[in-house]
Structures are given as C-alpha cells and as structure tokens.
Amino acid sequence: MANLAVVAHAAGDVRVEDIGPARPASDEAVVAVSYGGICGSDLHYWTHGAAGASILREPMVLGHELSGTVTAAAADGSGPAVGARVAVHPLTPVGDGSTPWPADRPNLAPASTYLGSAMHLPHTQGGFAQEVSLPTRMLHVLPDGLDLRTAALAEPAAVAWHGLERAGEIRGRRVAVIGAGPIGLLVAAVALHHGAAEVIATDVQERPLDIARGWGVTAVAAQDAERIAALHADVVVESSGTVPGLAAAISAARRGGTVVMLGLQRSGDIAVPMATAITRELTLTGSFRFGDEFAAVLAALADGSLRVDGVVTHEEDVRDAVAALGVAADAAVSSKVLLSFAAASVSSSVSSNEAAPPKRDAEGEA
C-alpha cells in the first residue's frame, strides 16, 4: 500500500509521492498521520527552496504540525500504545559541544533538529506522510475531549503560548498583536486565555481580522499607523515577520512596555526605530519555537479554554497538497490550511513550478 508524502525537491518543486513504508528504530512508534498544518517554513521551502539559512540540498518531506494515531508501538516499550491518539512535539534539542545554552530552554539548543527542516545534512525529514516513524519522546497523548483535527493546531499554538510567556504576566494587561496570520491569531487566542484585559490585532487583510472580531478582539487595519501608534499597549507581539511590522510594534508599545519579536525577520540587518525603543525604555525580547508549553496547550485545547474556532479555514486531501500550498500562501483567502492524510489511498506524483509568494509568519527555522 502506498505511503503518500509531500516532498520538497527544490524551489517550485513539491511532489506528492510514495516514500515506502515507515521503518521505525527501537525507540520510535509508527503513527498514521491524520492532519498536518501548513506552516510558513513549508511555504518558504516550496517557493524559495530554503527557509532562512536552511537550504534544500536533498529531497525532504515537509511538515511539523501533526496529529495522528499510533499504529505500531516502539519496540523498546517506551511511549504510547497502539491506538493512542497523539500530537507531535517536533523538536530534538541537541548541543554542539561548545556553545552554552540554558538547560531549561531546550528550544535554544544550538544544534537542535526540527521535523521538516533543512538546517542540517542529512535533512530532518518531516511528517507530511500517511505513515511516519517518530521518536516516542515527541508523542503526546491527547487529553479526553480533544479531537485530532484541533490537535493539529497544538504546535503553532505552543509557539504563540511561548511568545506570550516571554512577556511575563498577561492577566489584566493590554495586548496588541501585529499581524493576524495563523500564529498571530493564536497569539490573540492565548492572550484571551491568559486573561488579558484587552486584545487588539492588526493586519492588512480583513479575513483574519473578522476571525479575531468573533472572539471579542479589537481589530485595527495595519494601514492605520496613527491608530496603532495610539494603542499604548502593555505587551506587543510582532508576529508578521516583516520590517514594517516590527516598526509598528515598537510604535504601539506604551512607555515601559514589552515588545515580543515572534515573527522571524529576514536575515541580515534591518531598519528598526531604536531611538523610540530606547526613550520609551521598552523591553525587546525574542521568541523562538517553544519548550515545555506543549502539554499546557493540549490541556487548554481539550477543555475549550483556548479558543481556536475559525483559525482553520481550509482542509485539503494530501493528494492536493500542491494546490493547498497555493491556498495557504494567499492570506486574502486563508488562515491555517490543514492537509488530511487519512482519506488518501492511491499513489500520485505532482510537481509545481508556479510557487506563489508565501505569507510571512513565525516559522520553525533558526
């Protein structure tokens, strides 16, 4: 039986092809993937053949936002049993033998690997396949009441959760989110979960703002620079990954406020209004991936306290993955796009040389 996977070969060349059966190591379980969420890094591999400094040098299965069911338990007896429904924490923290990093922040380990990443060679193969072998330490059994479709949002929700953790206490504070792509929407959702007094979201598109409004979030057009500058937010999370977005985030912060830089900026130097940051005594803090927040996110998704309705706008069969990438790249029509793997049963091979520019968003790449 075919094992269809979404494989990036080069810029503009993503194919749906049979990669053969999963071959687990002794500490790996076999997971039948149910859903995979398309991330900004997946789009960058499709459009550019690279995500930041991670450059494709060999074919690589995409995907790190995953949920599924264990079909074969690990031979060493570790991890969940057959039939367990799981979400996947895609990070493997690895040191490089010389660079120090805080032991309680595994996301900062300098030689870490991440599912679906071309940072290292050989690449770390991702999970956009009907069947994958995964280390049992990555597998989190879903709490009762959490369905597999919603669980596919756990990874990006953990990115959002970690970003707000970097800002400290959120309860009772005014939180602004610059950029309401999938990660930005989830930041707004987490801020509401954490008890923010008010949450404001900005974006250039109306569709994500409409989703945010449905949660009681105040929506502001990104083009309204005067209104953004008048927000005086206690905490501002920059989630667009754009230079104008970072400037807007600094302008939106109150004196003595905090700006969380969550969206991954382009490599190299960028123009930042540092004089404003200095004279307002702003705290600028980075946020990269996430650490041990995954279990808390799953619990909040399960009990409904983390509201995510509306974030998923499209669900596409894996056989239509290339078209789904195009939908995900168009922020005017989509937010989070999920690939569904369970229904696909026939082998196919599709390539694309018409990659659209991806949405800017927080990504899983260093």
Secondary structure, DSSP 8 states (H G I E B T S, - for coil): ---EEEEEEETTEEEEEE-------TTEEEEEEEEEE--HHHHHHHHHSEETTEE--S-EE---EEEEEEEE--TTS-S--TT-EEEE--EE----SSS---TT-GGG-TT-EETTB-SSSS-B--S-BSEEEEEGGGEEE--TT--HHHHTTHHHHHHHHHHHHTT---TT-EEEEE--SHHHHHHHHHHHHTT-SEEEEEES-HHHHHHHHHTT-EEEETT-HHHHHT--EEEEEE-S-SHHHHHHHHHHEEEEEEEEE-S---SS-----HHHHHHTT-EEEE--S-SS-HHHHHHHHHHT-S--TTSEEEEEEGGGHHHHHHHHT-TTT-SEEEEE-SS--S------S----------S--
